[in-house]
């Protein structure tokens, strides 16, 4: 199974799927609904839960971008607050991505399993979830970062602690002068971690979406499950 472009290929497949949904709608009906597109529950879940995964990856890339640039020049935003904020959001978004990937694969399994493929599909997607979950936990951060529960106390490492110390408004000017080099050290460390982790995450998404494509779009086009088609024709 060639997984090299699984992430981008699935984006194209879902883009075509969304276009089909839009082309099939009744524009007059949308006007009656005040501009709201009424979709079937399953079509909504299939596209929008996929889109939430894409949004998580976009957020991880955005955090990488924010850390790579200088903080805004405002008194209320010091180096420590700026970097710590983005590191914490990064860890939180990785957790969210992991949960979204598990949820989406589980939904696909429930909707696409049939009496004839149930055991095989169950084994494939259980193994996929296991691989993706363990891999994301292993690549998130270093020195135990992956064990931090994101909803608890904000994570802070030695570099961030030192940066926080040198950024305190109660310190002398001499000590405050240490803030900029402390920021550079902490920033470079976390930028390297996040940049590498984002690259590894895309590799996992290639595997993930290649596997899902083989189930819901074996010929490059979304095939709705049999129970959905039966509902539509009744």
C-alpha positions in Angstrom: 0.0 0.0 0.0 1.6 3.3 -1.2 0.8 5.9 1.6 3.1 8.7 0.4 0.4 11.0 -0.7 -2.6 9.6 1.3 -3.2 12.9 3.1 -3.4 15.1 -0.1 -5.3 12.4 -2.1 -8.0 12.2 0.6 -8.3 16.0 0.6 -9.0 15.9 -3.2 -11.5 13.0 -2.7 -13.4 15.0 0.0 -13.3 18.1 -2.1 -15.1 16.3 -4.9 -17.5 14.8 -2.4 -18.4 18.3 -1.1 -18.9 19.5 -4.6 -21.4 16.7 -5.3 -23.4 17.6 -2.2 -23.5 21.2 -3.3 -24.4 20.4 -6.9 -27.4 18.3 -5.7 -29.0 20.9 -3.5 -32.1 22.9 -4.3 -31.1 26.6 -4.3 -34.7 27.6 -3.6 -34.8 25.4 -0.6 -31.6 27.1 0.7 -33.2 30.5 0.3 -36.2 29.3 2.3 -33.9 28.1 5.1 -32.2 31.4 5.3 -29.0 30.3 3.5 -28.6 27.1 5.4 -27.7 23.9 3.6 -29.6 20.9 5.1 -27.5 17.8 4.8 -28.1 14.3 5.8 -26.7 13.4 9.2 -24.2 11.0 7.7 -23.0 13.3 4.9 -22.5 16.0 7.5 -20.5 13.7 9.8 -18.4 12.2 7.0 -17.3 15.5 5.6 -17.2 17.8 8.7 -15.5 15.3 11.1 -12.9 14.9 8.3 -12.6 18.7 8.1 -12.1 19.0 11.8 -9.0 16.8 11.4 -7.7 19.1 8.7 -8.4 22.1 10.9 -6.3 20.5 13.7 -3.4 20.0 11.3 -3.7 23.6 10.0 -3.7 24.8 13.6 -0.5 22.8 14.4 1.2 24.4 11.3 -0.1 27.8 12.4 1.5 27.4 15.8 4.8 26.5 14.2 4.5 29.7 12.1 3.7 31.8 15.2 6.7 30.5 17.1 9.0 31.1 14.2 8.2 34.8 14.2 8.9 37.6 16.7 6.2 38.3 19.3 4.2 41.5 18.9 5.9 44.6 20.3 3.5 45.3 23.1 4.2 45.7 26.9 1.4 43.3 27.8 2.9 40.5 25.7 6.3 39.4 27.0 8.5 36.7 25.5 7.6 34.2 28.2 3.8 34.6 27.8 4.0 34.5 24.1 6.0 31.3 23.8 4.4 29.4 26.7 0.9 30.2 25.3 1.8 28.6 21.9 3.5 25.6 23.4 0.5 24.9 25.6 -1.9 25.3 22.6 0.3 23.0 20.6 0.2 20.2 23.2 -3.6 20.7 23.5 -4.1 20.6 19.7 -2.1 17.4 19.4 -4.4 15.8 22.0 -7.5 17.1 20.1 -6.1 15.7 16.8 -5.5 12.3 18.4 -9.1 12.1 19.7 -10.6 13.3 16.3 -8.6 10.6 14.4 -9.9 7.9 16.8 -13.5 9.2 16.5 -13.5 9.4 12.7 -12.0 5.9 12.2 -14.5 4.5 14.6 -17.4 6.2 12.8 -16.2 4.8 9.4 -16.0 1.3 10.9 -19.5 1.5 12.3 -21.0 2.8 9.1 -19.2 0.7 6.5 -19.0 -2.7 8.2 -21.3 -5.4 6.8 -21.8 -9.0 7.8 -19.2 -10.0 5.1 -16.5 -7.6 6.0 -17.1 -7.0 9.7 -14.2 -9.0 11.2 -11.7 -7.8 8.6 -12.7 -4.1 8.8 -12.8 -4.3 12.6 -9.2 -5.6 12.7 -7.9 -3.1 10.1 -9.3 0.0 11.9 -8.5 -1.2 15.4 -4.9 -1.6 14.4 -4.9 1.7 12.6 -6.3 3.5 15.7 -3.7 1.8 17.8 -0.8 2.7 15.5 -1.9 6.3 15.2 -2.6 6.8 18.9 0.7 5.4 20.1 2.7 7.2 17.4 1.2 10.6 18.2 1.8 10.1 21.9 5.4 9.1 21.2 6.2 12.1 18.9 4.6 14.8 21.0 7.4 16.7 22.7 10.3 15.3 24.7 11.3 14.4 28.2 7.9 13.2 29.3 5.9 15.9 27.5 3.7 13.2 26.0 2.6 12.2 29.4 1.2 15.7 30.3 -2.5 15.9 30.6 -3.4 19.0 28.6 -6.4 20.0 30.8 -4.3 20.2 33.9 -1.6 22.6 34.9 0.2 24.2 31.9 3.3 22.4 30.8 6.6 24.2 31.4 10.1 22.9 30.9 13.5 24.2 32.2 14.0 26.5 29.3 10.5 28.0 29.7 11.0 28.3 33.4 14.2 30.3 33.0 12.5 32.4 30.4 9.6 33.1 32.8 12.1 34.0 35.5 14.0 36.5 33.3 10.7 38.0 32.0 9.4 38.9 35.4 8.5 42.6 35.8 9.9 42.6 39.4 13.5 41.9 38.3 16.3 44.4 37.8 17.1 45.7 34.3 20.3 43.7 34.4 18.4 40.4 34.8 15.8 41.5 32.4 18.5 41.7 29.7 18.8 38.0 30.0 15.2 37.6 28.7 16.0 37.9 25.0 18.7 35.2 24.9 16.6 33.0 27.2 13.7 33.4 24.7 15.9 32.5 21.7 17.1 29.3 23.4 13.5 28.2 24.4 12.1 29.3 21.0 14.7 27.4 19.0 14.2 24.2 21.1 10.4 24.3 20.7 10.5 25.3 17.1 12.7 22.3 16.3 10.4 20.0 18.3 7.2 21.2 16.7 8.6 21.4 13.1 9.8 17.8 13.4 6.6 16.6 15.0 4.4 18.2 12.4 6.4 16.5 9.7 6.0 13.1 11.5 2.3 13.8 12.0 1.7 14.3 8.2 3.4 10.9 7.6 0.9 9.4 10.0 -2.0 11.2 8.3 -0.8 9.7 5.0 -1.1 6.2 6.5 -4.4 7.0 8.1 -6.1 8.5 5.1 -4.7 5.9 2.7 -6.3 3.2 4.9 -9.7 5.0 5.1 -9.6 5.7 1.3 -9.4 1.9 0.7 -12.7 1.5 2.6 -14.8 4.5 1.7 -13.3 5.5 -1.7 -11.6 2.4 -3.2 -11.7 3.9 -6.7 -11.0 7.5 -5.7 -14.6 8.5 -5.2 -16.7 8.4 -2.0 -19.1 5.5 -1.8 -21.8 5.9 0.7 -22.6 2.8 2.9 -25.4 0.5 1.9 -27.7 1.4 4.8 -27.5 5.1 3.8 -28.3 4.3 0.2 -31.3 2.1 1.3 -32.7 5.0 3.3 -32.4 7.3 0.3 -34.3 5.0 -2.0 -37.1 4.2 0.4 
